[in-house]
């Protein structure tokens, strides 16, 4: 596991922010320290643009920082982690020692007419020079002090090896392995005729080579360095080299080659079916079950194929998951289910109070799972239910159930937004509670806040307060899923849930903990549609809330 200080830079979108929160919680839980000024490790979550902006932010300490990025857009060339499999990074960090790869940078120095230095900066991807008015750009190009050509055209692009797959490639430049100490200059729409002559090809330069560009017109000058653009009217000389004093370091946990990423991004039209399925979250275990169970199948264009089949563009892959059978010890109960949402993959029900989510050894009464068992049997489903989000016996509200073990497994990679309403004693302020939780020493049931416990995070919003009865209605969001987390955190904040006798709650108004999971938000693991399920408050809590008016 990494040790030291970290910083997380996140693109401003919902997916990136959620991943950033999860990563931060993971790093803090593993004894790393957050430090945005002088970090040892910087995590960039977003697209390639986020990586470039993050690099620019930490350029002054670039030699002491190592970068790792998670792409939430298209696959880039700085990382092997994408949004759909980002949680793999947690396992890799815990289990593997990282490799460190260093990539070269470009250094640009720009001078005005009187020889004064007006710009001194570094580039991770590329530097482009042209006119900001759109007129023809004209300049003399020198290599190692010797005149090479007179350029006329739209401009020039000077790229690092990492930038060779970006703008440079679209201009017809060469793709260069990012660890090579090389850089190249590529022409942008050069004029090449009987009057104006240029080479017409990109030029690859070594780390020892020095490139000088002298514009013929000093005004009307634009310089772009990665994502930053500068306009100047007095540029007389641009001096560009590979940086001799700085390199950027990236962390790698796997052996996915640069050339494989290039192939996948630009030219790959064929792929083994096995690789395709693994990339789309069909695990090796699931593949084994499909192979050996009688009714599981993998079809391509309507024909059954094995995993060694080579997929081609526009092939249609159809997977039939194997059926599941109940064990002989499973119980079935027929009872009413309050179904909020159902499709062929998922079931969401509104659980009442005094009903455990799963059976216990000492409970002869029914459980929610056993009632769902009966529902599946009655409707002749060929699978068995798997509870994804369970609730305490006397907590009401939404429970998410997967209709196959594979669907259940997919939810381990999905962010599930779990929102609760609760009635508590006392007045509550909006806050985020971060307090570790562990089992108490004298009980197998109760939990408590303790420094040596498991990390737990709960966000709390105050919705309504009744000063006469000193009761608050609050909304909560769980970021972690510790046993009794909300009950423990509210008791720790001196605002125990009404009716929660186990954690100091008052039972005079309600005889159970006044807690209801009213909202589940998540992206469907198969259809990728946003699911937003809501369950109304139970009668016992709504009756109390009706009397909670501002006083």
N, C-alpha and C positions, 0 to 999 in steps of 0.2 A: 504494500500500500504506500502511496505517495505520502511524504511528510513535509510539513512546512506551511507556507502561506499561499493563499489562492485568491484569485479574483475571477468573477464571472461577468462577461459582457454579452448582452442579450439583444437580439433584434426585437423591435417593438411589435410583436404579434402574439396571439394567444398561445399557439403551440410552443414557440420559443420560450415564452415566459413560464409556462408550466414546466417545461424541461429544466429551465434554470432553477426553479424552486426545488424540484426533486434533487437535482445535482447538489445544490447548496446544502440541503438537509443531509444528504449522504456524506459529503465531505466534512461537515461539522460533526456528524455522528462518529466519524473516524478520526477525530482529534486533529483535523487541520484547522487553520486559523484564517479567517477572512481578512484580507488586507488589499485594498484597491490601489494603494500608493506604491508599495514595494513588494509585489507578490513574487513567489518562486514559480508559480504555475498560473497561467491564464487560460480560461476556458471560453471560447467564442461559440455562441449558439445562434445560428442564423444561416445566411448564405455566404458566398465568397466575399461579398461586400462587407459583411460584418467582420470577417477575418482581416480584411484590409484596414478597416477603421480601427480595429483593436490593435493591430500591428503598429499603426501610426501613433496611437495613444501611448504605447510603451516603448517607443523607439529609443528614448534616452537610457533605458535600462535593459535594452534588448539582449545584451550578453549574459545577463543573469536570470532571464525569464525563459521558460519553456511553454509552448503553446499546444493546446489540443482543442479541436473544434468538432461540433456536432452540426451537421447540415439539416436544416428544416425546410430547405427548398430542394433544388435539384442536386444531384451528386456532384461534388466539387473535387478538387485535386489536393486539398489540404487535409483530408480526413478519410477514415474508413467507417465512420459512424453516421447513420442517417436518423431522421426523426422516428421512423417505424421500429428501429432496433436499438435506440439509444440506451436502453437499460442494460444492454450487453456490456457497456462501459463499466458498470458497477462491478460485475463479475470479473472482468478483465483486470480492473484495478486491484481487486482483492487477491486474485490468483496469479497474476503474471507480473514479471519485471518488464518495464517498458524499454523500448529502444529509443534512442534519440537521433533524429536525422537533422542535419544542418543544411540549409539552403542559402545560396548567395543572394546578395542584395545589390541594387544599383545605387550609385551615388551621383547626384547631379549638383553641379555648381554653375550658377548663371551670373554673368557679369554685364554691367552696363557700359556705356560708351567711355566713361572716364576710368574704367578698370575696377570700379567698386563692386564688391560681391553683393548681389541682391537676393540670392536664393542659395541655400545649401540644405539639401534634403535627400531622403532615402526612399527607394521604391522596392516593393515586394513583387509587383507584377510588371508594370511597364511605365515608361515615360513617352508621351507623344508631344510633338511640337508641330504647330501649324499657325495660321493666322486666325485671329478671333473674328474677323469680318467675313471669312469664307473665301477670300481672294487667294490666288495662287501663292504658294509658299516657295520662296527661293532662298537657297543657302549653299555655301561651300562646305563640303564634308572633308575632314582631315582624319587620318588614322596614324597614330604615333607621330604626329607633327607633320606628316607628308600629305599634300593635297591628293584626295582620291577622286572626287567627282563634284560637279556642280549640279545640284538637285533643283528641279522645278516640279511642282505637283501639289497635292492636297496636304502633304506633310510627311513626317517620319515617325516611326514607332520603334523605340528601343526597349527590348524586353529581357527580363530574366528568364532562366529556365522554367520557373513556375509560371511565369506569364506567357510562356510559349504556346500554351493551350488556350489562351484567351484571345484578345484582339489580334495579337500577332498571327495566330493560326488563320483567322478569317481573312487576313491580308495575303495569305499564301506563304507565310514563314514556316520555318522548320520547327518540329516539336522536339524539345531537348529534355533529357532526364534532369529532374530538379536538383540533383546533388552534384551536377557537373559545374565547375567554375568557368562558365561560358556566358556570353550574352550576345544578342544579335540586333541588327538594325534592319528594318523592313520598310520599304517605300509604300506610301499611301497614294495610289493613283498617280504615278509619276508620268510626266511628259517625256516620251521617248520617241523622237522622230529625227528627221534630217537636221533639224536645227538644235534640239536639245537632246543630249545623250546621257543616259544613266545605265548602270549595270542591269537593272531590271530583276534582280534576285536579292533575297535576303543575304546578309553577310554575318557570319558567325565569328565572334571575336573572343580571344582568350582573356584570362584574368590580367595578363600583362599589357593588353592593348588599351590605348587611350583614344577615345573618340571626341573630336571637337567639331561643333557645328557653328558656323558663322553666318547668321542671316544676312542677306543682301539689303534688306530693309530693317532698320532698327525698331520701327514702330509696328503696331498692329500684330503683336506677338502673343500666342497662347501656349502655355506649358501645362500639360496634365500629368500629374504624378499619382498613379493609381486612381482613387476616387476624387482627388482634389484638383481643381483647375485654377490657374493664375493667369491674368492678363497683364502684359507689360508693353510699354512703348519705348523702352530704351535698351533692349537686349542686344549686345554686340557679340557675345560668345557663350556657348554652352559647352561645358566640360563634363563628360560622362565616362565613368569607369565602373567596374565591379568594386564594391566597397571592400577595402582592405582591412578596416577596423571593426566591421560588424557582420554578423550572420544571424539568421533567424533559426531557432531550434524548435522542432516539432516532436511530440511524443507519439510513438507507434506501439500498438499492442499486438498487431498481427502481421502477417507476411504478404498481404495483398500488394502485388507489385504495381508500380506506376504504370507500366505498359498495359496491365490488365484493366486499370481504370480508364486509360485512353481508349482501349478497344471497346469496352462497354459503352462509353459515352459517345463515340463517334462512328464506329464501323460495325459493331456486333449486330448481326441479324439472326444468329443462331445461338442456341443455348441448350445444354442438357436439361431434360425435364426435371431431374433430381435437383439441379442447382436452382432452377426456377421455383420449385416448390419450397425449398429451404429459404429462399429469399422472401417468399410470401407466407412465412410463418407456419408452414407445414413441417413439423418437427420430424426427426428421424424415428422417434417412437411412434408417431402417428402413421408414418409411411410403413413401418413394420406391421402395424395393426391392419392397415388397408391391404397389405400384401397377403397376410396369412388368414384374415377373417373372410368368411365366404362371401359376404354381401358388400364388402368394400371394393371400390374400383377407382381407377384413374383412366379417363378417356381423353383423347385428343381428336378433335373434329368428329366426335361420335364413336371413335374406335378405341378399344382398350389398348393401352400401351404400357410398357415397363419404364422405370425411371431412367434408363439409358437412352431413351428416345431423344433425338435432337429436334428441338423446337425451331420453327421458322416463323418469320413475321406473319402476323394475322392468324396464327394457330389459336384455336379455342380449347382451353383446358377445363374439363369438368371432373370434379371430385365427388365421389359418394362416400361419406364416412361410414364405417362399419356400425351396425346396430349394437346396442348394449342391452344386457339382460340383468334383471334384478337378482340379487342373491336370495337364497332360500330363507334367510333370516330377516329379510326386509318386511316391515309391516305396511299395510295399506289401510287408510282411513278415508271414508267418504264424508266430506264436510264442505260447506260453502267456501269458495275462494273469491276474494275481491280482486279480480284481475284488472290491472291498470294498462298493461301492454302485453301483447303476445305476437310472435311470428315463428317461423320454423326453427329459429335458432335460440330465441330468448323468451323468458317469461318474467314479468314483473308483477308482484302481488302486494297488496296492502295488508300487512300482518296486524291482527288485533292484539290487545293486551292478554296476558296470562296464557300465552302460547309460545313455547320454546321454538327456536328456529330448527334445531336438530334434536333427535331423541337422546335421552340420557339413560344411564343404566338403572337409575332408581325411579324413573318416571313411567308409570303405567299408562298415563294419559297420552293423547296424541301430540305430535309435533307438526310444525308447518311442513317439514320435509315429507313426513308420512302422509299428510293430506295431499301434497303435490304428487307423491307416488300413486295415490289412488286416482287422482285426476289423469295422470299419464296412462295408467292401466285402463281406465274407463274409455279413454279416447284412442286406445290401441297405438300409442306412440312406440316406436321401435328403439327408443333411447331411455336413459334414466336421468333424473334431474341432478344438477350439481349447483349448490348454493354458492354464489359469488360474494354477496354482502349479507352477512347474518346480523341479527339484532338480539339483544338480551330478551329474556322471556317477557318482561313487562314493558319493554319499549315497543311502541307501535310504529307502523309506517312501512315504507317501501323496502322490499327484499328482491334482489336481482338473482335470477336463477338461469343457468345455462342448460341447454337441452342436450349437451354432449360434452364429454370430458375434454375434447379438443377445443370447443368454444370456451370452456372454463379456463383452459390454459392460455388462450389468447388474451383474456382479460388481465393476465399478469403484466402485459405490455401496454395496457390502456390506462389512461388517467380517468378515474371515476370521481366526479364531483358529488360529494355526499353532504347534504344540507339538512339541518335539524331545527325544530322549534322546541323550546323547553320553557317551563315555568320554574323560577328559582326564587329563593329568599334574598331580599335585599335589593339595593339599586346597583345596576351593572353599567360600567363604561365600556365603550368599544375598545377591544384589545386583542392582541395575539398572545396566547399562552404557549410558551415553550418550556415544558417541564417534564423531565424524564419520569417514567413510570415503571414500577416493578411490583411483584407479588409481596404482600406483607409476610413477615417472618412467622406469624402465628396462625396463618390461614391459607388455604388453597384457593379461596374464592376472592377475597378482597385484595385490592391493589392500593398503592400509595405512591406519592411523589418522592423520588430519591435520586440523588446525583448519579449513582451507579446503575440506574435503571435504563430502560430503552427509550430512545428519543421519541418524544411525542409533541405534536403541534396542533393547536386548535385555535381557530379564529372566532371571535364573539362579537355580535352586534346587538345593541339594545334596541328593542322594538317598542316597548311600552312599559311604564312603571306606575304602580298604584301605591302611593305613599301611605294611605290609610292602612292597608294590609301588608305593606312592605314586600310586595311581590312584583317581579319583573317577568315580562315575556321577552325572550331572547332568541336570536337566530345564531346558529353555529355552522361552521364548516370544518370538516376533518381533513387534515393533511396526512395524518398517519392513522393506523388502525389498531391501536393498543386496546386490550381488554378493559372495558369500563372507562374508556378514555375521557369521555365527556363528563361522566359522573365524578371521576377522580379530579379532573381539572377544575370543575366548578366548586367542588368541596374545598380544594386547595385555595381557591380565590375567595373563600368565605361566602360563597353563594350556592349552597347545595340545592340540588333539584328537589322540588316539592315531592313528598311521598317517598323519597329515597332514604329509607331508614338506615340502610347499610352505610351510607356516607353522610349521615347527620341531617337528612331532610325531614321536614315537618309533614306528618301524616294526617293532620287534622282536616285538610281540604280534599286530598286525594290519597288513595291507599296504594298507589304505585308510583314509581319515578315518572314524573311528568315530562316525558321525552318522546318525540315523534319525528321520524325521518320522513320529511315531507317532499323532498326533491332529490332525484338522481339525474345527473347530466353526464353523458359520455358519448363517444363516437362508436357507432356499431362496428364490432370487429370484422364483420363480413361485408355489409353494404356500405360502410363508412359514412352513413348518414348520422346526423346529430340526433341523439335521443334525449328528450327532456321530459321525464315522467314526474307527475305531481300527484300527491295524495292529500285529501282534505284532513283536517284535524279530527281526531276521535271526539265523541260527544263529551267525555269527562273533562278533557282539556278545553274544548270550545266553550263549555258552560262557564268555566272559571274566567276565561279570557273576556267573555261578554261583560263581565263586571269590572274589568281592568281599564277604567277610564282615567284620564289625566285629572289629578286633583291638586 
